[in-house]
Amino acid sequence: MKIEVDGTTHDTDPRPGQCLRTLLREHGHTEVKKGCDAGDCGACAVLLDGTPVHSCLVPAQRADGAVVTTAAGLAPGDDLHPVQEALVREFGFQCGFCAPGMSVTASCLTADDLPDLDKRLKGSLCRCTGYRPIRQAVRSVLEGAVPDDDAPAGHGVGRSVPPEPARRIVQGREPFTFDTPVARDALVLRVLGSPHAHARIVAVDTAAARALPGVVAVLTHADAPRTRFSTARHEHRTDDPDDTRVLDDTVRFVGQRVAAVVAETAEAADAALALIDVSYDVLPSVHDPEEARRPGAPLLHPDLGPDDRVAEAHRNVIAGLHAGIGGDADAALAASAVTVSGTWRTGRVAHAQLETHGAIGWLDDDGRLVVRASTQVPFLARDELAHVFDLPRDRVRVLAARLGGGFGGKQEMFAEDLVALAVLTTGRPVAYEFARTDEFRRAALRHPFRVQVSLGADADGRLTAMKLDVLSDTGAYGNHAIGVLFHSVSESVNVYRCPVKRVDAEVVYTNTVPSGAFRGYGLGQVILGVESAMDLLAQELDVDPFELRRRNAVRDGDPLLTVSEEPEPDLRWGSYGLDQCLDLAQAALARGNGVEAPPGWRTGEGMAISLIAGAAPGGHHAHATATLRPDGTYVLGVGTAEFGNGTSTVHRQIAATVLAAPPDRVVLRTADTDLVEHDTGAFASAGTVVAGKALTRACTALRDTVLERARRLVGADADAATELTADGVHVGDRRVSLPEVAAAVLRDPGASGDGGLTAHGRDDGLERSMAFNVHAVRVAVDPETGSVRVLQSVQAADAGFVMNPAQCRGQVEGGAAQGLGSALYEEVLVGPDGAVQNPVFRTYRVPQSADVPDTEVYFADTYDTIGPFGAKSMSESPYNPVAPAIGNAIARALGRRPYRQPFTRERVWRLAQEADHAG
């Protein structure tokens, strides 16, 4: 058949059952992305004879003789379609994985679609932005709005500088993990999952599968190393329990990988999976975390012990915290003038990043293992691959292209190890790309928590006692179990001044899909309980909830105490903005926004606060380099991966500020263990406050050296007035060009491998400042259906000096949208057999444009003494206070409080019925 794509005709012969998306990608059109392959996300949207379609739903044969237009073909040459121009201008993407499909869909809209714009965009999901900038971009085009050209000039910090690859991103030309010819030529890896929640593998017969034409290898636990490790990655590998193998002879959750087929084609691999015959000895399983630690419960890892970082394997307990300050909490509660208590439960939440997990591996010309992965932690993944496969670190290279979202889910090693095994076994390139169903069944989810909170206060509303009982369900494996547990009861508790505090917390194994790192890292779950209990206390005392926080929240310079009289040694008060955040959010809520509730709906207001420390405790290391090349351009080397967090843009802005370097004279190298120096990874909101500080130091050192060399070249004194500008170094009334400085360096020994001058900078993350966020909402609740509509959403953020206002606003909006999703819609359901019941977007409710209102974002005016240029982290923190704020608003609307998140229509409807019957 013939098909015309973006003006080029292809002669092709689709395979039986092939969809248009895979056909287009096989012909090099990687601007067509894979997000779900079920028609739910819109990442693969193209125009088929001028009509927008999801190409994953179109049989390739139906495109015979058709004209297909992708995001790269919406405008001639390198030009952008007006919608694409607007998306760039309005920062209408973060990771950018959805942007090509979004632009295709939006390109067909007209002014007549404006009244129903949200409905017109409902087929295109965005997990990052919160939709406001996308809507604004599309409206500006359809309304014929004239772009605002009054933005401050310059590319330095403090400016809303668009990402350097913005134009390529909206066209789909910026490569993500699988957008490389290596992926098209690689063998395909497919995984056979366990049908049982707990079983021993007695035998695996792979003969029929191996005999199938096109099958290159079938791998089982007999072919895999026996080394235990954790899929979770941290700077210190001993932070997590070693309880996982590449392929194990015991399976502990439904979907756990049992065998892997490596084949020439996906069709051959899928056919071979069906021919593998596995005999299981089915074991008793436990799916409830309360039952898991009771005597007689089935044990998941009975052979592990403290040396494996599992505290009490005989109770399925990985770790626990049982401590307090100030004396007997029960006695303090009993003596309090007012007490409140409640138990809150949170469900499993999927990261739902549009680019699924995956990796491509091969052997380079020197026989070294190379893995290109969708990972937030390339250096940590490299080190663990070397550990698992007993290889020297210099024999392994891991690199990451731009990532299509992460939210902590790619701080794991879910594909790299299996790809490494396949490459080392076959000697050929191998690609393993998760399906969307794999993301739900085999990747990690947010930890479900049970949080019991009791608070005591005096008659003036000042806290006298705080007691928490927390239970976290890590699922079948302990990736991030310990860190999430301890973090969850840290800033959620120490944000308040209280003389008596008690925390009892444990994390347990269950025979369910593993939990892992997720935005907020456990804080959101416990903050739900603490902030809901604070709202209960405000109601009991008849005190304004903002005022109650003012009376009890920590103040500038207070010790941050959880269960020890000694605060964490690496926490510092670099600045303080909670007071401003409370004022800003309260004032915005009081002003209102003119949005009214539908007739018959009940309204309520709610708020919540959160505190988070920037970077992970115990050290988060970043090494950066800045090089002046012979042609006068700069090369920056930073290990941090870019997945929509905006760090690459901020790092360029740092160079523009320190080195006066315009964007076209800067090359940024990131996330490649061969090309840049060590970086712990893009997590814990460290990209700006740790890697950014390391880069600032490198750029500053380079600038000082360049100035010194320029003075030396012209024979000027050391105290001569010298300035580095975009066109060179000005020494008094003389100018020395950057190439002249670089040429002088070449005459000296010790020039860098780039043939230029290189300076280094590093930061260990051992000084951590704290950011605050206050979220406030006004909601309407329909008592007849349980529907909840957010009428006004406000977040005030203490971000220190805002390095890139548009990007930082986007982080807050995106975090608020993700928080709203987990508050009202999102829950991964696990059945009585331990299997995930809703492993697709159609039944797992990721918010669409119509679900997410614009969030008003206000920044406190602070300057942090720890972060670079006074900045604080602001990637994770906006998410944490959203769900409790919404829950508190629902409680005030109905007079009945929700205790289980998400607050779905069914649960809210039941609350409304209870309220009506009680009234």
C-alpha positions in Angstrom: 0.0 0.0 0.0 1.0 3.6 -0.4 0.7 6.3 2.3 1.7 9.9 2.3 3.1 11.2 5.5 4.0 14.9 5.9 4.4 15.2 2.1 6.5 12.0 1.7 5.1 8.9 0.1 5.9 5.5 1.6 5.5 2.1 0.0 4.8 -0.3 2.8 3.2 -3.6 3.6 1.6 -3.5 7.1 1.5 -6.7 9.1 -1.8 -8.3 9.9 -3.4 -6.4 12.8 -0.9 -3.6 12.8 -2.1 -0.2 13.9 -1.2 3.1 12.2 0.9 4.3 15.1 3.4 1.5 15.0 3.6 1.7 11.2 4.3 5.4 11.3 7.1 4.9 13.9 8.6 2.1 11.9 9.0 4.6 9.0 10.8 7.0 11.3 7.9 9.2 12.4 8.8 9.2 16.0 6.8 12.4 16.5 3.9 10.0 17.0 4.1 8.9 20.6 2.9 5.9 22.5 1.0 6.7 25.7 -1.6 4.0 26.0 -2.4 2.2 22.8 -6.0 2.3 23.7 -7.2 5.6 22.4 -7.4 7.2 25.8 -4.5 9.7 26.0 -4.1 11.4 22.5 -0.3 11.2 22.5 -0.4 9.4 19.1 -2.9 11.8 17.4 -2.4 12.5 13.7 -4.5 14.0 10.9 -5.9 11.3 8.6 -7.1 13.0 5.4 -7.5 16.2 7.6 -9.4 14.6 10.4 -7.8 14.1 13.8 -7.6 10.5 14.9 -5.8 8.5 17.6 -3.5 6.5 15.4 -3.3 3.6 17.9 -6.9 2.8 17.1 -6.7 3.0 13.3 -5.7 -0.3 11.5 -2.8 0.5 9.3 -4.5 -1.0 6.2 -7.2 1.6 6.4 -4.6 4.3 5.7 -4.0 2.9 2.2 -3.9 5.9 -0.2 -4.5 8.4 2.7 -2.7 11.6 3.6 -1.3 11.6 7.1 -0.1 14.7 8.9 1.8 14.5 12.1 2.8 17.3 14.5 6.0 17.7 12.4 4.0 18.4 9.3 1.4 20.9 10.5 3.5 23.7 9.1 6.0 23.8 6.2 9.7 23.2 6.9 10.8 24.2 10.4 7.9 26.6 10.8 5.3 26.1 13.6 1.6 26.0 13.3 0.0 28.9 15.2 -1.2 26.5 18.0 2.4 25.2 18.3 3.7 28.8 18.5 1.2 29.5 21.3 2.1 26.3 23.2 5.7 27.5 23.2 4.8 31.0 24.2 2.4 30.0 27.0 4.6 27.2 28.4 1.9 24.7 27.4 4.0 21.7 28.2 6.5 20.5 30.8 7.8 17.0 29.9 6.4 17.6 26.4 5.4 14.0 25.6 1.8 15.0 25.1 2.5 18.2 23.1 2.8 16.8 19.6 -0.6 15.0 19.8 -2.1 17.9 21.6 -1.0 20.3 18.9 -2.5 18.0 16.2 -5.8 17.9 17.9 -5.9 21.6 18.7 -4.9 22.5 15.1 -8.4 21.5 13.9 -10.4 23.6 16.4 -12.2 26.8 15.4 -13.7 29.7 17.2 -17.0 27.8 17.3 -15.3 25.3 19.6 -14.5 27.8 22.3 -17.6 27.4 24.4 -16.9 23.6 24.7 -13.1 23.8 24.6 -12.6 21.5 27.5 -14.8 18.8 25.9 -12.9 19.2 22.6 -9.6 18.6 24.4 -10.8 15.7 26.5 -9.2 13.1 24.3 -5.7 14.5 25.0 -4.3 14.0 28.5 -1.5 16.0 30.0 -0.1 14.8 33.3 2.3 17.7 33.9 0.8 21.2 33.3 -2.6 21.3 34.9 -4.1 22.3 31.5 -4.3 26.1 32.2 -1.5 27.1 29.8 -2.8 24.6 27.2 -6.2 26.2 27.3 -4.7 29.6 27.3 -2.6 28.8 24.2 -5.5 27.4 22.2 -7.9 30.2 23.2 -5.3 32.8 22.2 -5.2 31.3 18.7 -8.9 30.9 18.3 -9.7 34.4 19.6 -7.0 36.0 17.4 -5.3 37.4 20.5 -2.1 39.5 19.9 0.9 38.0 21.8 2.2 40.0 24.7 5.7 41.2 23.8 6.2 43.1 27.1 8.0 40.2 28.8 11.4 41.3 30.3 14.3 40.8 28.0 17.2 38.5 28.8 17.9 34.8 29.5 19.1 34.9 33.0 17.6 33.8 36.3 14.3 35.4 37.2 13.0 35.4 33.6 10.4 33.2 32.1 12.7 31.7 29.5 11.1 29.0 27.4 12.9 25.6 27.3 15.6 25.5 24.6 14.0 22.5 22.8 10.5 24.0 22.9 10.0 24.3 19.2 11.3 20.7 18.6 9.0 19.4 21.4 5.8 20.7 20.0 6.7 19.3 16.6 7.6 15.9 18.1 11.2 16.3 16.9 12.8 16.2 20.4 13.9 12.6 21.0 12.5 10.7 24.0 13.8 7.3 25.1 12.6 5.2 22.1 12.9 7.9 19.5 16.1 6.5 18.1 17.0 4.2 15.2 18.5 1.7 17.7 15.0 1.0 19.0 13.7 0.2 15.6 16.5 -2.3 14.9 16.6 -3.9 18.3 15.2 -7.2 19.4 11.9 -7.0 21.2 11.5 -8.1 24.8 8.2 -9.2 26.3 7.5 -10.4 29.8 5.3 -13.3 31.1 3.6 -12.3 34.4 2.5 -14.4 37.3 -1.2 -15.3 37.5 -0.8 -15.9 41.2 -0.3 -13.5 44.2 2.1 -15.9 45.9 3.7 -19.1 44.5 6.9 -21.0 44.0 7.9 -21.8 40.5 8.3 -25.6 40.3 9.2 -25.9 36.6 9.3 -23.8 33.5 9.1 -25.5 30.1 10.3 -23.1 27.4 11.0 -25.6 24.6 8.0 -24.7 22.5 8.6 -21.0 22.9 12.3 -21.3 22.0 11.4 -23.3 18.8 9.1 -20.6 17.5 10.6 -18.8 14.4 11.9 -15.4 15.3 12.5 -16.2 19.0 16.2 -15.5 20.0 16.0 -16.3 23.7 13.7 -17.2 26.5 15.0 -16.2 29.9 13.9 -17.5 33.3 15.3 -17.4 36.8 17.7 -20.2 35.9 19.4 -17.7 33.5 19.5 -14.7 35.8 22.0 -13.7 38.5 20.9 -14.6 42.1 22.1 -11.3 43.5 19.4 -9.6 45.5 19.0 -5.8 45.0 16.3 -3.2 45.3 14.6 -1.6 42.3 14.6 1.7 44.3 17.7 3.9 43.7 19.3 6.2 46.2 22.7 7.7 46.7 23.3 5.0 49.3 22.2 1.6 48.1 21.8 0.5 51.7 18.8 2.8 52.1 16.5 0.0 50.8 16.0 -3.7 51.5 17.8 -6.1 49.1 14.7 -8.3 48.4 14.4 -8.4 44.6 16.0 -10.6 41.9 16.0 -10.0 38.1 13.9 -13.2 37.8 12.9 -15.1 40.9 11.8 -18.6 41.6 9.2 -17.3 44.0 6.5 -14.8 42.8 4.9 -12.5 45.3 2.3 -10.5 43.4 0.0 -11.0 40.4 1.9 -9.7 37.4 5.4 -10.3 38.7 7.7 -11.2 35.9 8.3 -14.9 35.5 10.0 -15.2 32.2 11.1 -13.0 29.3 11.1 -13.7 25.6 13.5 -11.9 23.3 12.5 -12.1 19.6 12.9 -10.5 16.2 9.4 -9.0 16.3 6.8 -8.2 18.8 4.4 -10.7 17.2 6.9 -13.5 17.7 7.6 -12.5 21.3 3.9 -12.4 22.1 3.2 -15.7 20.5 6.1 -17.3 22.4 4.8 -16.0 25.7 1.7 -18.1 25.2 3.8 -21.2 24.7 5.7 -21.0 28.0 4.4 -23.7 30.4 5.0 -22.8 34.1 4.2 -25.1 37.0 3.4 -23.3 40.3 3.2 -24.4 43.9 0.6 -21.9 45.0 1.2 -20.4 48.5 -1.1 -18.6 50.9 -1.2 -14.8 50.3 -2.1 -11.8 52.3 -3.4 -8.6 50.8 -4.4 -6.5 53.8 -1.6 -4.6 55.6 -3.3 -4.9 59.0 -3.5 -8.7 58.6 0.0 -8.9 57.2 1.7 -8.2 60.6 -0.6 -10.4 62.7 0.7 -13.8 63.9 0.0 -16.6 61.5 -0.1 -14.4 58.4 1.7 -15.7 55.2 5.3 -14.5 55.2 6.6 -12.9 52.0 10.4 -12.8 52.7 11.0 -15.1 55.7 14.6 -15.6 54.8 15.5 -11.9 55.0 16.8 -10.1 58.1 18.4 -6.9 59.4 21.4 -7.3 57.1 19.0 -7.1 54.2 17.3 -4.0 55.8 14.2 -5.9 56.8 13.5 -5.4 60.5 11.0 -8.1 61.3 10.4 -10.5 58.5 8.5 -12.8 60.8 5.8 -10.1 61.0 6.2 -8.8 57.3 7.5 -5.6 58.8 10.3 -3.9 57.0 10.8 -0.9 59.3 9.1 0.8 62.2 9.3 4.0 64.2 8.0 4.1 67.8 9.1 7.2 69.6 8.0 10.6 70.9 9.0 13.7 72.7 7.6 15.6 75.7 6.3 12.6 77.8 3.2 10.5 77.7 1.0 11.5 74.7 -2.1 9.7 76.1 -1.8 11.6 79.4 -1.3 14.9 77.5 -4.4 14.2 75.4 -6.5 13.4 78.5 -5.4 16.6 80.1 -6.2 18.8 77.0 -9.1 21.1 77.0 -10.2 19.9 73.5 -9.3 16.7 71.7 -10.1 15.4 68.2 -9.2 12.2 66.5 -9.8 10.3 63.3 -8.5 7.6 60.9 -7.8 8.4 57.3 -7.0 6.0 54.5 -5.4 6.7 51.1 -5.6 4.5 48.0 -3.0 3.4 45.5 -2.2 6.1 42.9 -0.5 5.6 39.6 2.1 8.0 38.4 0.4 8.0 35.0 3.3 9.7 33.2 2.6 9.5 29.5 5.9 7.9 28.5 5.9 4.4 30.0 9.0 2.8 31.6 11.5 1.2 29.2 15.1 0.8 28.1 17.2 -0.1 25.1 20.5 -1.9 25.6 23.4 -2.9 23.4 27.1 -3.6 23.5 29.3 -0.8 22.1 32.4 -1.3 20.0 34.5 -2.0 23.1 32.0 -4.6 24.3 30.7 -2.4 27.1 27.1 -2.6 28.2 25.1 0.5 27.2 21.6 1.1 28.4 19.5 4.0 27.2 16.6 4.2 29.7 13.7 6.3 30.8 15.3 6.9 34.1 15.6 9.8 36.6 18.8 8.2 38.0 21.2 7.2 35.3 24.3 7.1 37.6 22.5 5.1 40.3 21.1 2.7 37.7 24.6 2.2 36.2 26.1 1.4 39.7 23.4 -1.1 40.5 23.6 -2.9 37.1 27.3 -3.3 37.7 26.5 -4.7 41.2 23.9 -7.1 40.0 25.8 -8.4 37.0 29.2 -8.3 38.7 30.7 -5.8 36.2 33.2 -3.0 36.7 31.4 0.3 36.7 33.5 1.5 33.8 32.1 -1.4 31.7 28.5 0.0 32.0 27.1 3.1 30.5 23.6 4.4 31.2 22.1 7.5 29.5 18.8 9.1 29.4 17.2 11.2 26.7 14.3 13.6 27.6 11.8 11.7 29.8 8.1 11.8 29.2 7.3 12.4 32.9 8.4 10.6 36.0 7.0 11.9 39.3 9.3 9.6 41.2 8.3 6.5 39.3 11.5 6.5 37.3 13.6 6.6 40.4 13.3 2.8 40.0 15.0 0.2 38.0 12.1 -1.7 36.4 13.4 -2.3 32.8 17.2 -1.8 32.8 18.1 -5.0 34.6 16.1 -7.3 32.3 17.4 -5.5 29.2 20.9 -5.9 30.5 20.4 -9.6 31.0 19.0 -10.0 27.5 21.8 -8.0 25.9 24.5 -9.9 27.8 22.8 -13.2 26.9 22.2 -12.5 23.2 25.0 -10.0 22.4 22.4 -8.0 20.4 20.5 -4.8 20.9 17.3 -5.3 22.9 14.4 -3.0 23.6 11.8 -3.4 26.4 9.0 -0.9 26.4 6.2 -1.1 29.0 2.6 -1.3 27.9 0.3 1.0 29.7 -1.2 -2.1 31.5 2.4 -2.9 32.7 2.5 0.5 34.4 -0.4 -0.5 36.6 0.5 -4.1 37.1 4.2 -4.2 37.3 5.6 -0.7 38.0 5.3 0.9 41.4 2.3 2.9 42.7 2.0 5.4 45.6 2.0 3.7 49.0 -1.5 3.2 50.5 -1.6 4.5 54.1 -3.8 4.2 57.1 -3.2 7.3 59.3 -4.7 7.7 62.7 -4.3 11.1 64.2 -5.2 12.4 67.7 -4.8 16.1 68.6 -5.1 18.0 71.9 -5.3 21.7 72.4 -5.9 24.2 75.1 -8.8 26.6 75.1 -7.0 29.1 73.0 -6.4 26.5 70.3 -2.7 25.9 70.9 -1.6 22.3 70.5 -0.8 20.4 73.6 -0.5 16.9 72.2 -0.1 15.1 68.9 -0.3 11.4 68.4 0.0 9.4 65.1 -0.4 5.8 64.3 0.6 5.1 60.7 0.6 1.9 58.6 2.1 1.9 55.1 1.6 -0.9 52.6 4.7 -1.4 50.4 3.3 -4.3 48.5 5.4 -7.3 47.6 8.8 -5.6 47.6 10.3 -2.9 49.8 11.5 -0.4 47.2 11.4 3.0 48.9 9.5 1.4 51.8 11.8 2.7 54.5 12.4 6.2 53.1 8.8 6.8 52.4 7.7 5.7 55.9 10.2 7.9 57.7 9.7 10.9 55.4 5.9 10.6 55.7 6.0 11.3 59.5 8.7 14.0 59.3 7.7 17.4 57.9 4.0 16.5 58.3 4.6 16.5 62.0 7.4 19.0 62.6 5.5 21.7 60.8 3.7 22.2 64.1 4.9 23.4 67.4 3.6 21.0 70.0 5.1 20.1 73.4 4.1 16.4 73.3 4.4 14.3 70.1 4.2 10.5 69.6 4.6 8.6 66.4 4.0 4.8 65.9 4.6 3.9 62.3 5.3 0.7 60.4 5.6 -0.4 56.8 4.7 -4.0 55.8 4.8 -6.4 52.9 1.6 -7.6 51.3 1.1 -9.8 48.2 0.1 -6.8 46.0 1.7 -4.7 43.3 4.7 -2.9 44.8 4.6 0.6 46.0 7.4 3.1 45.4 8.5 6.7 45.1 5.8 9.1 44.3 5.6 12.9 44.3 5.7 14.0 47.9 7.3 10.8 49.1 4.8 9.8 51.7 4.1 13.3 53.0 0.8 13.7 51.1 -0.7 10.6 52.8 0.1 11.7 56.4 -0.6 15.4 55.7 -4.1 14.3 54.7 -4.6 12.9 58.3 -2.8 15.8 60.1 -4.5 18.6 58.2 -7.9 17.0 58.3 -7.5 16.6 62.1 -6.4 20.3 62.3 -9.6 21.2 60.5 -11.6 19.1 63.0 -9.9 21.0 65.8 -10.7 24.4 64.1 -14.4 23.4 63.9 -14.4 22.2 67.5 -12.9 25.4 68.7 -14.9 27.6 66.3 -11.6 29.1 65.1 -10.8 30.2 61.5 -8.6 27.4 60.0 -6.0 29.9 58.8 -5.8 31.4 62.2 -5.4 28.0 63.9 -2.3 27.4 61.7 -0.9 30.7 62.5 -1.1 29.9 66.2 0.6 26.5 65.9 2.8 26.4 62.9 6.6 26.6 63.3 8.1 30.0 63.0 11.3 31.2 61.6 14.2 29.7 63.6 12.1 27.2 65.6 13.6 23.7 65.9 11.9 21.2 63.7 11.0 18.4 66.0 9.3 15.1 65.2 10.1 12.4 67.8 13.6 13.6 68.9 14.5 16.5 70.9 17.4 17.1 68.4 16.4 18.4 65.0 17.8 16.9 61.9 21.3 18.2 61.6 21.2 19.1 57.9 18.0 21.2 58.0 18.5 25.0 58.0 16.3 28.0 58.0 17.5 29.6 54.8 14.3 31.7 54.7 10.7 31.6 55.9 7.5 32.3 54.0 4.7 30.4 55.6 3.2 33.6 57.1 3.0 35.2 53.7 1.6 32.0 52.2 -1.2 31.9 54.7 -2.0 35.6 54.1 -1.9 35.3 50.3 -4.2 32.2 50.2 -6.7 33.5 52.7 -7.0 36.8 50.9 -7.5 35.2 47.5 -10.2 32.9 48.9 -11.9 35.9 50.5 -11.8 37.8 47.2 -13.4 34.9 45.4 -13.3 34.5 41.7 -16.9 35.0 40.6 -17.6 31.3 39.9 -20.9 30.3 41.3 -22.2 26.8 42.4 -25.0 25.2 40.4 -28.4 25.5 41.9 -29.0 23.0 44.7 -25.3 22.3 45.2 -23.7 22.8 48.6 -20.6 24.8 49.0 -17.7 24.7 51.4 -14.2 26.1 51.8 -11.1 24.2 52.9 -7.4 24.8 53.3 -4.2 22.9 54.3 -0.5 23.6 54.7 2.6 21.6 54.0 6.3 21.8 54.7 9.0 20.0 52.7 12.8 20.0 52.8 14.7 20.4 49.6 16.7 17.4 48.6 16.9 14.0 50.3 18.5 13.5 53.7 21.9 12.0 54.0 23.4 13.7 51.0 22.3 14.3 47.4 25.5 14.8 45.3 25.9 16.8 42.2 29.1 17.4 40.2 28.9 19.9 37.3 31.4 21.3 34.8 31.5 24.4 32.7 33.9 24.6 29.7 34.9 27.4 27.4 35.7 25.9 24.0 38.1 27.3 21.4 35.3 28.9 19.4 34.0 30.9 22.4 31.0 28.7 23.1 30.3 27.0 26.4 29.6 23.4 27.3 27.8 22.7 30.5 27.9 19.2 32.1 25.1 18.4 34.6 24.0 14.8 35.4 20.4 15.7 36.1 17.8 14.2 33.8 15.1 16.4 32.3 11.5 15.1 32.7 9.4 18.2 32.8 10.9 19.5 36.0 12.5 22.4 34.0 16.0 22.0 35.4 17.6 22.1 32.0 16.1 25.5 31.4 17.2 26.8 34.8 20.7 25.5 34.3 21.0 27.4 31.0 19.7 30.5 32.9 22.4 30.1 35.5 25.0 30.1 32.7 23.4 33.1 31.1 23.6 34.9 34.4 27.1 34.0 35.5 28.8 33.7 32.1 26.7 36.2 30.2 26.1 33.3 27.7 23.3 33.6 25.2 21.4 30.4 24.5 22.9 29.9 21.1 26.4 29.7 22.6 25.6 27.1 25.2 25.6 23.3 24.8 24.1 21.4 27.7 25.1 17.8 28.3 23.0 15.8 30.8 22.2 12.4 32.1 24.9 10.3 30.5 27.4 8.5 32.7 30.0 8.7 30.0 29.7 12.4 29.2 29.1 14.1 32.6 30.2 13.7 36.2 28.2 12.0 39.0 24.8 13.2 39.9 22.6 11.4 42.4 19.6 12.0 40.2 16.5 14.0 39.4 14.4 13.4 42.5 13.7 15.0 45.9 13.3 18.3 44.1 17.1 18.6 43.9 17.6 19.7 40.3 17.6 23.4 41.1 18.8 23.5 44.7 21.6 20.9 44.5 22.6 20.5 40.8 21.9 24.1 40.2 24.2 25.1 43.1 26.9 22.8 41.7 26.6 24.4 38.3 26.6 27.9 39.7 29.9 27.1 41.4 31.4 25.7 38.2 30.2 28.7 36.1 31.5 31.1 38.7 34.9 29.4 38.8 35.1 29.5 35.0 34.2 33.1 34.9 36.8 34.1 37.4 39.4 32.1 35.5 38.4 33.7 32.2 38.6 37.2 33.7 42.0 36.4 35.2 43.3 35.1 31.8 42.0 38.1 30.0 43.7 40.5 32.4 46.9 38.5 31.9 46.6 38.7 28.1 46.4 42.5 28.1 48.9 42.9 30.9 46.4 44.5 33.3 46.7 44.6 37.0 44.7 42.2 39.1 42.4 44.9 40.3 41.7 46.3 36.9 38.0 46.7 36.1 37.0 43.6 34.2 33.6 42.4 32.9 32.6 39.2 31.1 29.9 39.9 28.4 28.4 37.9 25.5 31.0 39.3 23.1 34.1 38.8 25.2 35.9 40.2 28.2 36.2 44.0 28.7 39.4 45.0 30.6 39.2 48.7 31.0 38.7 50.1 27.5 40.0 47.0 25.8 38.1 43.9 24.7 39.5 40.4 24.6 37.3 37.9 22.6 36.4 34.6 24.2 38.2 32.7 21.4 41.4 34.7 22.2 41.1 33.6 25.9 40.5 30.0 24.8 43.5 30.1 22.5 45.7 31.3 25.3 44.5 28.4 27.4 45.5 25.9 24.6 49.0 27.1 24.9 49.0 26.1 28.5 49.3 22.5 29.8 46.2 20.9 31.3 43.6 21.9 28.7 40.4 19.9 28.9 39.3 17.2 26.5 37.2 19.7 24.8 40.3 21.7 23.9 39.2 24.4 26.2 39.1 25.6 29.8 37.0 23.6 32.3 36.0 24.5 35.8 34.2 22.2 38.2 31.6 22.6 40.9 29.9 20.3 43.3 27.3 20.2 46.1 26.5 17.4 48.5 23.0 18.5 49.5 23.9 18.3 53.2 22.4 21.7 53.8 18.7 21.6 53.2 16.3 24.5 53.4 12.5 24.2 53.6 9.7 25.3 51.4 6.1 25.9 52.4 2.8 25.6 50.5 -0.7 26.6 51.4 -3.6 25.3 49.3 -7.1 26.7 49.6 -10.3 25.7 47.8 -14.0 26.5 47.5 -16.0 23.5 46.3 -19.5 22.7 45.4 -21.0 19.3 46.1 -24.1 17.9 44.5 -25.9 15.9 47.2 -28.0 14.0 44.6 -25.0 12.5 42.8 -21.9 13.1 45.0 -20.2 15.1 42.3 -17.6 17.6 43.5 -16.7 20.6 41.6 -13.8 22.9 42.6 -15.0 26.4 42.1 -11.8 28.1 43.2 -8.3 26.7 43.6 -5.6 28.8 45.2 -2.0 27.9 46.1 0.5 30.1 47.8 4.1 28.9 47.5 7.3 29.8 49.3 9.7 29.1 46.5 12.4 31.6 47.5 13.7 33.5 44.5 11.7 32.2 41.5 14.3 31.2 38.9 11.8 30.9 36.0 8.4 32.3 37.0 6.4 30.6 34.2 8.0 27.3 34.7 7.6 27.4 38.5 4.0 28.4 38.2 3.6 25.4 35.9 5.1 23.2 38.6 2.6 24.5 41.1 -0.3 24.1 38.7 0.7 20.7 37.7 1.2 19.6 41.3 -2.2 21.0 42.2 -3.8 19.1 39.3 -2.2 15.9 40.2 -3.3 16.4 43.8 -6.9 17.1 42.7 -6.8 13.8 40.7 -5.7 11.8 43.7 -8.2 13.6 45.9 -11.3 13.0 43.7 -10.8 10.4 41.0 -7.6 8.3 41.0 -7.4 4.9 42.6 -5.8 1.7 41.5 -8.2 -1.0 42.6 -6.8 -4.4 43.7 -9.2 -7.3 43.8 -9.5 -10.1 46.4 -7.1 -12.2 44.4 -4.4 -9.4 44.5 -4.8 -8.5 40.9 -5.1 -4.9 39.6 -8.7 -4.4 38.4 -8.4 -1.2 36.4 -5.1 -1.2 34.5 -6.0 1.2 31.8 -6.6 5.0 31.6 -10.3 4.4 30.6 -11.0 2.9 34.0 -8.3 4.7 36.0 -9.5 8.3 36.0 -6.6 10.6 35.1 -8.1 14.2 35.2 -9.0 15.7 31.8 -9.0 19.3 31.0 -12.7 19.7 32.0 -11.9 18.3 35.5 -9.1 20.8 36.4 -9.9 24.4 37.1 -7.2 27.1 36.8 -5.3 27.4 40.1 -4.4 30.9 41.2 -0.7 30.8 42.1 0.9 33.3 44.5 4.6 33.4 45.4 5.9 34.5 48.8 8.6 37.1 48.6 11.5 35.3 50.2 15.2 34.8 49.4 16.9 31.6 50.6 20.4 31.7 51.8 21.0 28.0 50.9 19.7 27.6 47.4 21.4 29.1 44.3 20.4 32.8 43.8 18.0 32.4 46.7 15.9 29.7 45.2 14.1 26.8 46.9 12.7 23.6 45.5 9.2 23.5 44.1 8.6 20.3 42.2 7.1 17.9 44.8 5.7 20.3 47.4 2.6 21.7 45.6 1.0 18.3 45.5 1.0 17.7 49.2 -1.7 20.0 50.7 -4.3 19.7 47.9 -6.2 16.5 48.9 -6.6 17.6 52.6 -7.8 21.1 51.5 -10.4 19.5 49.2 -11.4 17.0 51.9 -11.8 19.8 54.4 -14.0 21.8 52.0 -16.2 18.7 51.3 -16.6 18.3 55.1 -17.7 21.9 55.5 -20.1 21.7 52.6 -21.9 18.5 53.8 -21.4 18.5 57.5 -19.9 15.1 57.2 -16.1 14.5 56.8 -14.6 12.1 54.2 -12.0 9.7 55.7 -11.1 7.7 52.6 -9.2 9.2 49.7 -10.1 9.5 46.9 -13.3 11.3 47.7 -15.1 9.6 44.8 -18.7 10.4 43.8 -20.0 7.2 45.4 -18.2 8.0 48.7 -19.3 11.6 48.8 -22.9 10.6 47.8 -23.0 8.3 50.8 -21.8 11.1 53.1 -24.5 13.4 51.7 -27.1 10.7 52.4 -25.8 10.3 56.0 -25.9 14.0 56.5 -29.5 14.3 55.2 -30.7 11.4 57.3 -28.9 12.7 60.4 -30.4 16.2 59.8 
